[in-house]
């Protein structure tokens, strides 16, 4: 089936492509031509008018929790992928804190199988240690063969330095990064950022130094072993500074930040609303300023959602006892555009790098190519669309977002990948006649 | 005479006028407590639930007595542990209780913020009887009332709160209330038990107990929790008693007639020596009596508001 995407701007920062108002002809989901099309070429072809919209390489979210296997009441691979597509992502990496953990080839294959017919590519991040217990490293070779792209004991940092060292050394055989949730467990007995607000609210605090200590440890171990460390959801000023110094020294370190960590401060917790509870916790304006500086100067490579679905009944509890995390697929692009593009912190090219190119590079995945014959893998964004977040319209099974009713500027309006297109709430098969 | 809120969740943000109103109202109830017949019909027909998710003897009895003195119908609901471990969600429990048509809920809970959450899911007047390490407003009000009765004022007084400040809801409520009333507040205790940002609340920090005695008109001594978790914050009870415990010798040495409060229950020989606990500086049982009057005042002011 042929379709044409008309009058769209095209930006591909990695291929230095920047075109205005061109047409993109697709044939069975492959790129046929990008540029001026003749009357003949579009004769009888289904048209989509994307005037004023921007076509970019498919966005990629490298930190998501799809909850399958184990908590299918909160999310499944399918509903998670639907949510990701609605948010503008054509690929996601899913974290291993499932039940059981992703620590065998069978589970990696199971997850890939669940996603096999979906528009969204799913790449499992496997556990770094068996059962994420931090005792024995996982069967990394088998896991990589099955399709795992990185290793993490997500939810917690790898427990001790000795296991961390082995994980780095072993994963390095496959050039796979270790993704760390940086938090010193012995300091982590809290419910929100430690500071004046935790004192005022009477809530136990999670000190920023708990993150900084593990970031330091991991950077030092990455340097010593030559391994690759990727810092998940960075949240503190000191961690950003440590990372910047490490990069200067040539240590193989990368990092991601979530939209909530550059949008909200711990002032938001004053309502004791459990959808403001996540780990790492919301920090201070000083941390946000450092994070935005880190995004601008390249210290922070990616923006990732940390999409973490939780059931309503679990979140509807006392703040201290509520689980950590919020859903993020469907608000990440809107928040990134609103907080970074429209506040002149990052350019559209920089944003596309952090939302599409860099995460794929970190995970050794191919970057979508904009050339004839390549599989069409792209996202179409409307950077100026003003819209209101409505959790009841989320494709995700869970609705635990602190951003309900928030006005955002900028949204992904369509995605194309694997011979499928998702646009205006319709799944369109591009392969058929 | 009315308060500007229909709940009492804490003293943070409560105006001087409201605190004044509560203290003055408590004074009239205090007089009733000295009568042979200690009961008034003020809250007749009102139903009050004492919802205690954390074990408490004195606060619960004090509230219950205050409710009975005001002729309200009272129900005690005590559960230990969180709603999570209980099977039924907290929200469902509240909805069930409220379906029985209650007017006011007095709540004690191990999780900070629970009283605020209650205001969102319930139509009753909510009174916080202690939420986690957040606030315990009626305790602070009865402390303030007791001080005002003994020393004639709060404005300009120097008051030091001694002990585990970081894990105390009594400390936080006292700080908010006393600062609003114009007192100069300091805290004293082992540095591991003082919140890092306490100075941002306009509170001075003293690490030397002798200095605290010398410089203040009032010491409000907090109970040191003796269970294991709290013990991690100081090396030994012996060391705590030696460096932060109030003894008669210490009071005499510093030559000052400082007023001593304690919310109870006392650990004799730890934060207070027995001599001090029974001595002439302390007003511990006086506080307990005033506690009933303060709670009557709060229940009356909130219960007759709407």
Interface residues (C-beta under 8 A of the other chain):
Chain A: X194 X195 X196 X199 X200 X201 X202 X203 X204 X271 X272 X313 X316 X317 X318 X319 X320 X321
Chain B: X12 X82 X83 X84 X89 X90 X91 X109 X110 X111 X112 X113 X114 X116 X117 X131 X132 X133 X134 X135 X169 X172 X195 X196 X197 X198 X200 X201
